[in-house]
């Protein structure tokens, strides 16, 4: 059940990052590196949990 909701994590994090950028007067293009870090972090987390599921079954 919880694994289905993991796709929300990068969406929420990107929305918060976008809100931060607009609040401080930056454009989305200027914050592109932050979006890349968010997506990379979430891919690592998803890969870790996928590996743990396969190891423990």
N, C-alpha and C positions, 0 to 999 in steps of 0.2 A: 504494500500500500504506500509506504513512505517513498519507495524508489520512484513511483510514478510522479511524485511531486518535485523531484530534483530538477526537472526542467524549469521550474519557477525560479530557482536560485539565480541563474545568470540573468534572467529577465528582470528580476527585482534589483539585482546589483547594478545592471546597466541603467535602469530607470533612476536609481539613486544617483549614479554618477552623472547622468544627463541633467538631473535636477541641480546638482552641485555646480556643474559647468555653467548652466544658464543663470543661476543665482549670482555667480561671481563674474559674469560678463564674458565668459569664454564661449567659443563656438564648438560645435561637435567635432569639427576637423582638428581643432587644437587639442581636444581630449581623446583623439583616436588611439594614442598609445595606452591610455587608461582602459579603453574598451578592449584592446588586445590583451592586456594583463588580466582583465576580468574573465575573458573567454578562455585564456590559457589556464588560469587557476581552476576554473570549473571543469575543464577537460581533464586536468590532472586528478581532481576529486572524483569525477565520474569513472575514470580509468582505474583508480584505486578501488572503488567500491565494486566495480565489475570484476576486477581481479579477485577480490575477497569473496565474492559470491561464487566464482568458479573454483576457488581453492577449497572452500568449506562445504561444497556439495559433492 
